[in-house]
């Protein structure tokens, strides 16, 4: 699932590519007569309303809240997209081939990124008229590729967006200017009997952290993922606070993590997966210098192990990550 860095990377791409664009049509294969919801385009009735509320409007800008993408429109509506496990937005010129399965194809067959197999499962298409072009002369697309069809797309009145059920329950943003160690500590300590890995994943505690970046932050701060929150000393919690900020910022700097489906707005892979120290490194020798060889301080070589914590695959070094 795209986490904070992948969603922020997507939002940064949207602000570069589609600001000022006019939405002139919407196509979707999500809608199903078996899906009943007043807040998701998978419901055919809501999809009809969705189109009526956004077609003809212009995109002002985009921002991120937790793992949600918010696309603000000039008619005081906001499109909310949660990419879930396999979704990602891309921008380019597409053609509808009218085929039954995956009908939308990039107009340029030589565009290797957009033709990446992970980018071919187009479920939603926004047809856009770009600023500065004559009406109907140039049309490009913002598309959502989503292999497993789990993504959520809805539209909410802008003035009520942060009070909506999608966002009102979320914890503070870890990369916000006002976020500090006191806020981090207060939030984490809301679950004193919780395991630290599970607590980091709780979106009501801190927004945006998922499986990849929690594993990496715990590895960096030397804390075992099964440590109980109440047992972690402030000195160690401060290390975790700093580690969370470091790995999230690194994730953005390296364009997100594309170990699985995620691609950026141009259909390109991020590179954070090349910098994993713990996540999905089961059986590898830990890359911490003190863990690479036996010495007087370390009685054994550190090996990355996989366990399940709170139903989630979790990766850690048995040597240097202390269980509190």
Phi and psi in degrees as GROMACS dihedral restraints (atoms count N, CA, C in turn):
[ dihedral_restraints ]
;  ai    aj    ak    al  type     phi  dphi    fc
    3     4     5     6     1   -56.2    20    10
    4     5     6     7     1   131.8    20    10
    6     7     8     9     1  -106.5    20    10
    7     8     9    10     1  -170.1    20    10
    9    10    11    12     1   -48.9    20    10
   10    11    12    13     1   -50.3    20    10
   12    13    14    15     1   -62.5    20    10
   13    14    15    16     1   -37.2    20    10
   15    16    17    18     1   -69.8    20    10
   16    17    18    19     1   -40.4    20    10
   18    19    20    21     1   -68.0    20    10
   19    20    21    22     1   -40.7    20    10
   21    22    23    24     1   -65.2    20    10
   22    23    24    25     1   -39.7    20    10
   24    25    26    27     1   -60.5    20    10
   25    26    27    28     1   -41.1    20    10
   27    28    29    30     1   -64.2    20    10
   28    29    30    31     1   -45.2    20    10
   30    31    32    33     1   -61.9    20    10
   31    32    33    34     1   -41.9    20    10
   33    34    35    36     1   -59.5    20    10
   34    35    36    37     1   -39.8    20    10
   36    37    38    39     1   -66.9    20    10
   37    38    39    40     1   -40.1    20    10
   39    40    41    42     1   -61.4    20    10
   40    41    42    43     1   -42.7    20    10
   42    43    44    45     1   -67.3    20    10
   43    44    45    46     1   -24.1    20    10
   45    46    47    48     1   -82.7    20    10
   46    47    48    49     1   -32.2    20    10
   48    49    50    51     1  -100.8    20    10
   49    50    51    52     1   -37.6    20    10
   51    52    53    54     1  -120.7    20    10
   52    53    54    55     1     3.9    20    10
   54    55    56    57     1   -60.9    20    10
   55    56    57    58     1   130.8    20    10
   57    58    59    60     1    88.2    20    10
   58    59    60    61     1    -7.5    20    10
   60    61    62    63     1   -73.2    20    10
   61    62    63    64     1   146.2    20    10
   63    64    65    66     1  -100.9    20    10
   64    65    66    67     1   132.1    20    10
   66    67    68    69     1   -83.0    20    10
   67    68    69    70     1   116.2    20    10
   69    70    71    72     1  -109.0    20    10
   70    71    72    73     1   -12.2    20    10
   72    73    74    75     1  -166.4    20    10
   73    74    75    76     1   158.8    20    10
   75    76    77    78     1  -138.9    20    10
   76    77    78    79     1   133.9    20    10
   78    79    80    81     1  -125.1    20    10
   79    80    81    82     1   142.3    20    10
   81    82    83    84     1  -150.1    20    10
   82    83    84    85     1   145.5    20    10
   84    85    86    87     1  -109.9    20    10
   85    86    87    88     1     5.3    20    10
   87    88    89    90     1   -68.8    20    10
   88    89    90    91     1   -38.9    20    10
   90    91    92    93     1   -58.9    20    10
   91    92    93    94     1   132.4    20    10
   93    94    95    96     1  -139.0    20    10
   94    95    96    97     1   136.9    20    10
   96    97    98    99     1   -65.4    20    10
   97    98    99   100     1   -12.9    20    10
   99   100   101   102     1   -91.6    20    10
  100   101   102   103     1    -5.8    20    10
  102   103   104   105     1  -104.1    20    10
  103   104   105   106     1   120.1    20    10
  105   106   107   108     1  -116.3    20    10
  106   107   108   109     1   111.5    20    10
  108   109   110   111     1  -159.4    20    10
  109   110   111   112     1   142.4    20    10
  111   112   113   114     1   -91.6    20    10
  112   113   114   115     1     4.4    20    10
  114   115   116   117     1  -137.2    20    10
  115   116   117   118     1    26.5    20    10
  117   118   119   120     1  -148.8    20    10
  118   119   120   121     1   134.8    20    10
  120   121   122   123     1   -68.2    20    10
  121   122   123   124     1    -5.3    20    10
  123   124   125   126     1   -68.1    20    10
  124   125   126   127     1   -20.5    20    10
  126   127   128   129     1   -84.4    20    10
  127   128   129   130     1   118.2    20    10
  129   130   131   132     1   -54.3    20    10
  130   131   132   133     1   -36.3    20    10
  132   133   134   135     1   -67.1    20    10
  133   134   135   136     1   -42.5    20    10
  135   136   137   138     1   -70.9    20    10
  136   137   138   139     1   -34.1    20    10
  138   139   140   141     1   -61.1    20    10
  139   140   141   142     1   -38.7    20    10
  141   142   143   144     1   -61.7    20    10
  142   143   144   145     1   -44.6    20    10
  144   145   146   147     1   -64.9    20    10
  145   146   147   148     1   -40.1    20    10
  147   148   149   150     1   -55.7    20    10
  148   149   150   151     1   -47.9    20    10
  150   151   152   153     1   -62.8    20    10
  151   152   153   154     1   -43.8    20    10
  153   154   155   156     1   -62.4    20    10
  154   155   156   157     1   -33.3    20    10
  156   157   158   159     1   -81.9    20    10
  157   158   159   160     1   -19.5    20    10
  159   160   161   162     1  -116.6    20    10
  160   161   162   163     1   -25.9    20    10
  162   163   164   165     1   -65.5    20    10
  163   164   165   166     1   132.6    20    10
  165   166   167   168     1    96.5    20    10
  166   167   168   169     1   -10.1    20    10
  168   169   170   171     1   -92.0    20    10
  169   170   171   172     1   162.7    20    10
  171   172   173   174     1  -110.7    20    10
  172   173   174   175     1   147.6    20    10
  174   175   176   177     1   -82.5    20    10
  175   176   177   178     1   122.1    20    10
  177   178   179   180     1   -84.2    20    10
  178   179   180   181     1   -53.2    20    10
  180   181   182   183     1  -172.4    20    10
  181   182   183   184     1   177.9    20    10
  183   184   185   186     1  -131.3    20    10
  184   185   186   187     1   151.9    20    10
  186   187   188   189     1  -147.1    20    10
  187   188   189   190     1   171.6    20    10
  189   190   191   192     1  -113.6    20    10
  190   191   192   193     1   140.7    20    10
  192   193   194   195     1  -131.5    20    10
  193   194   195   196     1   112.3    20    10
  195   196   197   198     1    58.5    20    10
  196   197   198   199     1  -120.6    20    10
  198   199   200   201     1  -103.7    20    10
  199   200   201   202     1    15.7    20    10
  201   202   203   204     1  -100.4    20    10
  202   203   204   205     1   140.5    20    10
  204   205   206   207     1   -98.1    20    10
  205   206   207   208     1   129.2    20    10
  207   208   209   210     1  -115.3    20    10
  208   209   210   211     1   118.6    20    10
  210   211   212   213     1  -109.7    20    10
  211   212   213   214     1   109.5    20    10
  213   214   215   216     1   -85.3    20    10
  214   215   216   217     1   134.1    20    10
  216   217   218   219     1  -111.2    20    10
  217   218   219   220     1   158.5    20    10
  219   220   221   222     1   -76.6    20    10
  220   221   222   223     1    -4.0    20    10
  222   223   224   225     1  -100.3    20    10
  223   224   225   226     1    19.4    20    10
  225   226   227   228     1    68.2    20    10
  226   227   228   229     1    27.2    20    10
  228   229   230   231     1  -112.4    20    10
  229   230   231   232     1   154.7    20    10
  231   232   233   234     1  -131.9    20    10
  232   233   234   235     1   126.9    20    10
  234   235   236   237     1   -84.7    20    10
  235   236   237   238     1   125.5    20    10
  237   238   239   240     1  -108.6    20    10
  238   239   240   241     1   128.0    20    10
  240   241   242   243     1  -127.1    20    10
  241   242   243   244     1   123.1    20    10
  243   244   245   246     1  -111.2    20    10
  244   245   246   247     1   117.0    20    10
  246   247   248   249     1   -76.4    20    10
  247   248   249   250     1   -10.5    20    10
  249   250   251   252     1    52.6    20    10
  250   251   252   253     1  -137.4    20    10
  252   253   254   255     1   -77.8    20    10
  253   254   255   256     1   -43.5    20    10
  255   256   257   258     1  -126.1    20    10
  256   257   258   259     1    11.4    20    10
  258   259   260   261     1   -88.6    20    10
  259   260   261   262     1   148.3    20    10
  261   262   263   264     1  -159.6    20    10
  262   263   264   265     1   142.5    20    10
  264   265   266   267     1   -90.1    20    10
  265   266   267   268     1   144.0    20    10
  267   268   269   270     1  -139.2    20    10
  268   269   270   271     1   154.1    20    10
  270   271   272   273     1  -121.5    20    10
  271   272   273   274     1   132.4    20    10
  273   274   275   276     1   171.6    20    10
  274   275   276   277     1  -174.1    20    10
  276   277   278   279     1   -95.4    20    10
  277   278   279   280     1   125.9    20    10
  279   280   281   282     1  -126.5    20    10
  280   281   282   283     1   155.9    20    10
  282   283   284   285     1  -125.3    20    10
  283   284   285   286     1   136.1    20    10
  285   286   287   288     1   -86.3    20    10
  286   287   288   289     1   112.8    20    10
  288   289   290   291     1   -82.9    20    10
  289   290   291   292     1    -6.7    20    10
  291   292   293   294     1    64.3    20    10
  292   293   294   295     1    17.4    20    10
  294   295   296   297     1   -77.0    20    10
  295   296   297   298     1   157.0    20    10
  297   298   299   300     1   -66.9    20    10
  298   299   300   301     1   -46.7    20    10
  300   301   302   303     1  -102.2    20    10
  301   302   303   304     1   128.5    20    10
  303   304   305   306     1    45.7    20    10
  304   305   306   307     1    63.8    20    10
  306   307   308   309     1   -72.1    20    10
  307   308   309   310     1   -22.5    20    10
  309   310   311   312     1   -87.7    20    10
  310   311   312   313     1   126.9    20    10
  312   313   314   315     1  -128.8    20    10
  313   314   315   316     1   146.7    20    10
  315   316   317   318     1   -59.6    20    10
  316   317   318   319     1   138.7    20    10
  318   319   320   321     1   -62.5    20    10
  319   320   321   322     1   -35.7    20    10
  321   322   323   324     1   -94.3    20    10
  322   323   324   325     1   106.6    20    10
  324   325   326   327     1   -67.6    20    10
  325   326   327   328     1   -13.2    20    10
  327   328   329   330     1   -92.6    20    10
  328   329   330   331     1    -0.1    20    10
  330   331   332   333     1   -78.9    20    10
  331   332   333   334     1    95.5    20    10
  333   334   335   336     1   -61.9    20    10
  334   335   336   337     1   -37.3    20    10
  336   337   338   339     1   -66.1    20    10
  337   338   339   340     1   -51.9    20    10
  339   340   341   342     1   -67.5    20    10
  340   341   342   343     1   -23.3    20    10
  342   343   344   345     1   -92.3    20    10
  343   344   345   346     1     5.3    20    10
  345   346   347   348     1   -53.7    20    10
  346   347   348   349     1   133.4    20    10
  348   349   350   351     1   -52.3    20    10
  349   350   351   352     1   -30.6    20    10
  351   352   353   354     1   -72.7    20    10
  352   353   354   355     1   -10.9    20    10
  354   355   356   357     1  -105.2    20    10
  355   356   357   358     1     7.8    20    10
  357   358   359   360     1   -97.5    20    10
  358   359   360   361     1    -2.7    20    10
  360   361   362   363     1   -96.1    20    10
  361   362   363   364     1    71.1    20    10
  363   364   365   366     1   -79.3    20    10
  364   365   366   367     1   117.9    20    10
  366   367   368   369     1  -108.8    20    10
  367   368   369   370     1   -19.3    20    10
  369   370   371   372     1  -146.8    20    10
  370   371   372   373     1   135.0    20    10
  372   373   374   375     1  -133.8    20    10
  373   374   375   376     1   123.4    20    10
  375   376   377   378     1  -100.8    20    10
  376   377   378   379     1   121.1    20    10
  378   379   380   381     1   -88.4    20    10
  379   380   381   382     1   127.5    20    10
  381   382   383   384     1  -120.3    20    10
  382   383   384   385     1   143.1    20    10
  384   385   386   387     1  -106.2    20    10
  385   386   387   388     1   115.4    20    10
  387   388   389   390     1   -78.1    20    10
  388   389   390   391     1   149.6    20    10
  390   391   392   393     1   -63.2    20    10
  391   392   393   394     1   143.0    20    10
  393   394   395   396     1    87.7    20    10
  394   395   396   397     1     3.0    20    10
  396   397   398   399     1  -112.4    20    10
  397   398   399   400     1   154.7    20    10
  399   400   401   402     1   -70.2    20    10
  400   401   402   403     1   148.1    20    10
  402   403   404   405     1   -55.1    20    10
  403   404   405   406     1   123.6    20    10
  405   406   407   408     1    78.3    20    10
  406   407   408   409     1    -3.8    20    10
  408   409   410   411     1   -77.4    20    10
  409   410   411   412     1   -47.1    20    10
  411   412   413   414     1  -123.3    20    10
  412   413   414   415     1   124.1    20    10
  414   415   416   417     1  -128.8    20    10
  415   416   417   418     1   125.3    20    10
  417   418   419   420     1  -122.0    20    10
  418   419   420   421     1   175.2    20    10
  420   421   422   423     1  -131.5    20    10
  421   422   423   424     1   144.0    20    10
  423   424   425   426     1  -108.7    20    10
  424   425   426   427     1   118.6    20    10
  426   427   428   429     1  -122.0    20    10
  427   428   429   430     1   155.2    20    10
  429   430   431   432     1  -116.9    20    10
  430   431   432   433     1   113.0    20    10
  432   433   434   435     1   -92.6    20    10
  433   434   435   436     1   131.5    20    10
  435   436   437   438     1  -153.5    20    10
  436   437   438   439     1    92.4    20    10
  438   439   440   441     1   -52.5    20    10
  439   440   441   442     1   -47.6    20    10
  441   442   443   444     1   -97.2    20    10
  442   443   444   445     1     1.9    20    10
  444   445   446   447     1    60.3    20    10
  445   446   447   448     1    35.3    20    10
  447   448   449   450     1   -93.9    20    10
  448   449   450   451     1   -15.0    20    10
  450   451   452   453     1   -59.8    20    10
  451   452   453   454     1   151.7    20    10
  453   454   455   456     1  -112.4    20    10
  454   455   456   457     1   133.7    20    10
  456   457   458   459     1  -134.2    20    10
  457   458   459   460     1   128.7    20    10
  459   460   461   462     1  -147.8    20    10
  460   461   462   463     1   178.0    20    10
  462   463   464   465     1  -133.7    20    10
  463   464   465   466     1   136.7    20    10
  465   466   467   468     1  -135.9    20    10
  466   467   468   469     1   145.0    20    10
  468   469   470   471     1   -58.7    20    10
  469   470   471   472     1   130.9    20    10
  471   472   473   474     1   -58.8    20    10
  472   473   474   475     1   -39.6    20    10
  474   475   476   477     1   -70.3    20    10
  475   476   477   478     1   -10.9    20    10
  477   478   479   480     1  -116.8    20    10
  478   479   480   481     1    10.3    20    10
  480   481   482   483     1   -60.1    20    10
  481   482   483   484     1   -42.0    20    10
  483   484   485   486     1   -82.1    20    10
  484   485   486   487     1    -6.1    20    10
  486   487   488   489     1  -102.5    20    10
  487   488   489   490     1     2.4    20    10
  489   490   491   492     1   -74.6    20    10
  490   491   492   493     1   158.4    20    10
  492   493   494   495     1   -58.7    20    10
  493   494   495   496     1   -23.8    20    10
  495   496   497   498     1   -72.2    20    10
  496   497   498   499     1   -27.7    20    10
  498   499   500   501     1  -123.6    20    10
  499   500   501   502     1   -21.5    20    10
  501   502   503   504     1   -65.5    20    10
  502   503   504   505     1   -23.6    20    10
  504   505   506   507     1   -89.2    20    10
  505   506   507   508     1    -5.0    20    10
  507   508   509   510     1   -76.4    20    10
  508   509   510   511     1   147.0    20    10
  510   511   512   513     1   -77.5    20    10
  511   512   513   514     1  -177.9    20    10
  513   514   515   516     1   -67.4    20    10
  514   515   516   517     1   158.1    20    10
  516   517   518   519     1   -83.6    20    10
  517   518   519   520     1   122.9    20    10
  519   520   521   522     1   -67.8    20    10
  520   521   522   523     1   -20.5    20    10
  522   523   524   525     1  -102.3    20    10
  523   524   525   526     1     7.8    20    10
  525   526   527   528     1   -70.0    20    10
  526   527   528   529     1   149.0    20    10
  528   529   530   531     1   -59.5    20    10
  529   530   531   532     1   -35.0    20    10
  531   532   533   534     1   -82.7    20    10
  532   533   534   535     1    -7.9    20    10
  534   535   536   537     1   -72.6    20    10
  535   536   537   538     1   125.2    20    10
  537   538   539   540     1  -137.4    20    10
  538   539   540   541     1  -179.1    20    10
  540   541   542   543     1   -63.0    20    10
  541   542   543   544     1   -37.4    20    10
  543   544   545   546     1   -60.5    20    10
  544   545   546   547     1   -45.6    20    10
  546   547   548   549     1   -63.0    20    10
  547   548   549   550     1   -44.8    20    10
  549   550   551   552     1   -57.0    20    10
  550   551   552   553     1   -50.0    20    10
  552   553   554   555     1   -62.1    20    10
  553   554   555   556     1   -46.1    20    10
  555   556   557   558     1   -60.4    20    10
  556   557   558   559     1   -41.1    20    10
  558   559   560   561     1   -68.3    20    10
  559   560   561   562     1   -48.3    20    10
  561   562   563   564     1   -59.4    20    10
  562   563   564   565     1   -39.0    20    10
  564   565   566   567     1   -74.7    20    10
  565   566   567   568     1    -0.5    20    10
  567   568   569   570     1   -69.6    20    10
  568   569   570   571     1   -17.3    20    10
  570   571   572   573     1  -122.2    20    10
  571   572   573   574     1    64.6    20    10
  573   574   575   576     1   -60.1    20    10
  574   575   576   577     1   -31.2    20    10
  576   577   578   579     1   -95.7    20    10
  577   578   579   580     1     4.4    20    10
  579   580   581   582     1   -84.8    20    10
  580   581   582   583     1   154.8    20    10
  582   583   584   585     1   -75.8    20    10
  583   584   585   586     1   142.4    20    10
  585   586   587   588     1   -62.2    20    10
  586   587   588   589     1   -36.0    20    10
  588   589   590   591     1   -62.3    20    10
  589   590   591   592     1   -47.7    20    10
  591   592   593   594     1   -63.9    20    10
  592   593   594   595     1   -38.2    20    10
  594   595   596   597     1   -65.6    20    10
  595   596   597   598     1   -40.3    20    10
  597   598   599   600     1   -63.5    20    10
  598   599   600   601     1   -30.6    20    10
  600   601   602   603     1   -80.7    20    10
  601   602   603   604     1   -13.9    20    10
  603   604   605   606     1   -73.0    20    10
  604   605   606   607     1   112.2    20    10
  606   607   608   609     1   -69.0    20    10
  607   608   609   610     1   -16.0    20    10
  609   610   611   612     1   -80.5    20    10
  610   611   612   613     1   -16.1    20    10
  612   613   614   615     1   -89.5    20    10
  613   614   615   616     1   -57.9    20    10
  615   616   617   618     1  -139.8    20    10
  616   617   618   619     1   135.5    20    10
  618   619   620   621     1   -88.1    20    10
  619   620   621   622     1   136.0    20    10
  621   622   623   624     1   102.2    20    10
  622   623   624   625     1   -16.8    20    10
  624   625   626   627     1   -82.7    20    10
  625   626   627   628     1   133.6    20    10
  627   628   629   630     1  -125.5    20    10
  628   629   630   631     1  -160.4    20    10
  630   631   632   633     1   -63.5    20    10
  631   632   633   634     1   -44.3    20    10
  633   634   635   636     1   -63.5    20    10
  634   635   636   637     1   -53.9    20    10
  636   637   638   639     1   -76.7    20    10
  637   638   639   640     1   -23.6    20    10
  639   640   641   642     1   -70.0    20    10
  640   641   642   643     1   -43.4    20    10
  642   643   644   645     1   -59.3    20    10
  643   644   645   646     1   -44.0    20    10
  645   646   647   648     1   -69.1    20    10
  646   647   648   649     1   -38.1    20    10
  648   649   650   651     1   -68.8    20    10
  649   650   651   652     1   -40.4    20    10
  651   652   653   654     1   -67.0    20    10
  652   653   654   655     1   -38.9    20    10
  654   655   656   657     1   -60.9    20    10
  655   656   657   658     1   -45.6    20    10
  657   658   659   660     1   -66.5    20    10
  658   659   660   661     1   -34.5    20    10
  660   661   662   663     1   -91.5    20    10
  661   662   663   664     1     1.0    20    10
  663   664   665   666     1    69.2    20    10
  664   665   666   667     1    26.4    20    10
  666   667   668   669     1  -108.6    20    10
  667   668   669   670     1   130.4    20    10
  669   670   671   672     1   -67.8    20    10
  670   671   672   673     1   136.2    20    10
  672   673   674   675     1   -64.1    20    10
  673   674   675   676     1   -19.8    20    10
  675   676   677   678     1   -93.0    20    10
  676   677   678   679     1     5.4    20    10
  678   679   680   681     1   -60.6    20    10
  679   680   681   682     1   139.1    20    10
  681   682   683   684     1   -80.0    20    10
  682   683   684   685     1   136.6    20    10
  684   685   686   687     1   -52.6    20    10
  685   686   687   688     1   -45.0    20    10
  687   688   689   690     1   -65.4    20    10
  688   689   690   691     1   -18.2    20    10
  690   691   692   693     1   -93.2    20    10
  691   692   693   694     1    -8.0    20    10
  693   694   695   696     1   -84.8    20    10
  694   695   696   697     1   122.0    20    10
  696   697   698   699     1   -66.7    20    10
  697   698   699   700     1   154.7    20    10
  699   700   701   702     1   -57.6    20    10
  700   701   702   703     1   -36.7    20    10
  702   703   704   705     1   -62.1    20    10
  703   704   705   706     1   -38.0    20    10
  705   706   707   708     1   -77.7    20    10
  706   707   708   709     1   -34.8    20    10
  708   709   710   711     1   -65.9    20    10
  709   710   711   712     1   -34.4    20    10
  711   712   713   714     1   -65.1    20    10
  712   713   714   715     1   -37.8    20    10
  714   715   716   717     1   -63.3    20    10
  715   716   717   718     1   -39.6    20    10
  717   718   719   720     1   -66.6    20    10
  718   719   720   721     1   -42.6    20    10
  720   721   722   723     1   -54.4    20    10
  721   722   723   724     1   -50.2    20    10
  723   724   725   726     1   -64.8    20    10
  724   725   726   727     1   -37.2    20    10
  726   727   728   729     1   -67.2    20    10
  727   728   729   730     1   -38.5    20    10
  729   730   731   732     1   -59.8    20    10
  730   731   732   733     1   -46.2    20    10
  732   733   734   735     1   -63.8    20    10
  733   734   735   736     1   -40.9    20    10
  735   736   737   738     1   -63.0    20    10
  736   737   738   739     1   -50.0    20    10
  738   739   740   741     1   -70.4    20    10
  739   740   741   742     1   -34.5    20    10
  741   742   743   744     1   -67.2    20    10
  742   743   744   745     1   -43.2    20    10
  744   745   746   747     1   -65.8    20    10
  745   746   747   748     1   -38.8    20    10
  747   748   749   750     1   -63.8    20    10
  748   749   750   751     1   -38.8    20    10
  750   751   752   753     1   -59.1    20    10
  751   752   753   754     1   -41.7    20    10
  753   754   755   756     1   -69.2    20    10
  754   755   756   757     1   -45.0    20    10
  756   757   758   759     1   -58.5    20    10
  757   758   759   760     1   -33.8    20    10
  759   760   761   762     1   -98.0    20    10
  760   761   762   763     1    16.4    20    10
  762   763   764   765     1    75.5    20    10
  763   764   765   766     1    22.5    20    10
  765   766   767   768     1    87.0    20    10
  766   767   768   769     1   179.7    20    10
  768   769   770   771     1  -112.4    20    10
  769   770   771   772     1   121.2    20    10
  771   772   773   774     1  -115.6    20    10
  772   773   774   775     1    35.0    20    10
  774   775   776   777     1   -62.4    20    10
  775   776   777   778     1   -30.5    20    10
  777   778   779   780     1  -113.2    20    10
  778   779   780   781     1  -127.1    20    10
  780   781   782   783     1   -81.8    20    10
  781   782   783   784     1   -21.7    20    10
  783   784   785   786     1   -58.9    20    10
  784   785   786   787     1   135.7    20    10
  786   787   788   789     1  -137.7    20    10
  787   788   789   790     1   157.0    20    10
  789   790   791   792     1   -85.1    20    10
  790   791   792   793     1  -172.4    20    10
  792   793   794   795     1   -62.4    20    10
  793   794   795   796     1   -22.4    20    10
  795   796   797   798     1   -96.3    20    10
  796   797   798   799     1     6.4    20    10
  798   799   800   801     1    81.3    20    10
  799   800   801   802     1    12.1    20    10
  801   802   803   804     1   -96.4    20    10
  802   803   804   805     1   153.4    20    10
  804   805   806   807     1   -76.2    20    10
  805   806   807   808     1   145.7    20    10
  807   808   809   810     1   -80.5    20    10
  808   809   810   811     1  -178.8    20    10
  810   811   812   813     1  -131.2    20    10
  811   812   813   814     1    10.9    20    10
  813   814   815   816     1   -65.1    20    10
  814   815   816   817     1   -27.4    20    10
  816   817   818   819     1   -60.9    20    10
  817   818   819   820     1   -21.6    20    10
  819   820   821   822     1   -79.2    20    10
  820   821   822   823     1    -4.9    20    10
  822   823   824   825     1  -119.3    20    10
  823   824   825   826     1    17.7    20    10
  825   826   827   828     1   -64.6    20    10
  826   827   828   829     1   139.2    20    10
  828   829   830   831     1  -107.8    20    10
  829   830   831   832     1   -25.1    20    10
  831   832   833   834     1  -129.8    20    10
  832   833   834   835     1   -49.2    20    10
  834   835   836   837     1   -58.1    20    10
  835   836   837   838     1   122.8    20    10
  837   838   839   840     1    55.6    20    10
  838   839   840   841     1    33.7    20    10
  840   841   842   843     1  -109.4    20    10
  841   842   843   844     1    26.0    20    10
  843   844   845   846     1   -50.6    20    10
  844   845   846   847     1   128.7    20    10
  846   847   848   849     1    88.0    20    10
  847   848   849   850     1   -10.8    20    10
  849   850   851   852     1   -79.6    20    10
  850   851   852   853     1   150.5    20    10
  852   853   854   855     1   -70.0    20    10
  853   854   855   856     1   132.7    20    10
  855   856   857   858     1   -58.7    20    10
  856   857   858   859     1   141.2    20    10
  858   859   860   861     1   -86.0    20    10
  859   860   861   862     1    -1.8    20    10
  861   862   863   864     1   -63.9    20    10
  862   863   864   865     1   132.0    20    10
  864   865   866   867     1   -51.9    20    10
  865   866   867   868     1   -40.2    20    10
  867   868   869   870     1   -72.5    20    10
  868   869   870   871     1   -13.8    20    10
  870   871   872   873     1   -98.1    20    10
  871   872   873   874     1    -7.3    20    10
  873   874   875   876     1   -79.6    20    10
  874   875   876   877     1   -21.0    20    10
  876   877   878   879     1  -148.0    20    10
  877   878   879   880     1   155.4    20    10
  879   880   881   882     1   -71.9    20    10
  880   881   882   883     1   136.6    20    10
  882   883   884   885     1  -153.7    20    10
  883   884   885   886     1  -174.9    20    10
  885   886   887   888     1   -66.1    20    10
  886   887   888   889     1   -27.8    20    10
  888   889   890   891     1   -86.5    20    10
  889   890   891   892     1   -28.6    20    10
  891   892   893   894     1  -121.9    20    10
  892   893   894   895     1   117.6    20    10
  894   895   896   897     1   -78.1    20    10
  895   896   897   898     1   -13.5    20    10
  897   898   899   900     1  -148.1    20    10
  898   899   900   901     1   159.0    20    10
  900   901   902   903     1   -73.3    20    10
  901   902   903   904     1   135.5    20    10
  903   904   905   906     1   -76.2    20    10
  904   905   906   907     1   130.0    20    10
  906   907   908   909     1  -120.7    20    10
  907   908   909   910     1   136.8    20    10
  909   910   911   912     1   -75.8    20    10
  910   911   912   913     1   126.5    20    10
  912   913   914   915     1  -114.5    20    10
  913   914   915   916     1   157.9    20    10
  915   916   917   918     1  -115.1    20    10
  916   917   918   919     1   129.9    20    10
  918   919   920   921     1  -133.2    20    10
  919   920   921   922     1   175.9    20    10
  921   922   923   924     1  -113.2    20    10
  922   923   924   925     1   123.5    20    10
  924   925   926   927     1  -124.4    20    10
  925   926   927   928     1   119.2    20    10
  927   928   929   930     1    60.1    20    10
  928   929   930   931     1    32.1    20    10
  930   931   932   933     1    80.6    20    10
  931   932   933   934     1     5.3    20    10
  933   934   935   936     1  -116.7    20    10
  934   935   936   937     1   139.8    20    10
  936   937   938   939     1   -60.7    20    10
  937   938   939   940     1   134.2    20    10
  939   940   941   942     1  -136.6    20    10
  940   941   942   943     1   136.6    20    10
  942   943   944   945     1  -124.5    20    10
  943   944   945   946     1   134.5    20    10
  945   946   947   948     1  -155.5    20    10
  946   947   948   949     1   165.0    20    10
  948   949   950   951     1   -95.8    20    10
  949   950   951   952     1   123.5    20    10
  951   952   953   954     1   -69.0    20    10
  952   953   954   955     1   -14.3    20    10
  954   955   956   957     1   -90.2    20    10
  955   956   957   958     1   -50.1    20    10
  957   958   959   960     1  -107.5    20    10
  958   959   960   961     1    -7.7    20    10
  960   961   962   963     1   -93.8    20    10
  961   962   963   964     1   111.9    20    10
  963   964   965   966     1   -82.8    20    10
  964   965   966   967     1   136.5    20    10
  966   967   968   969     1   -94.2    20    10
  967   968   969   970     1   120.4    20    10
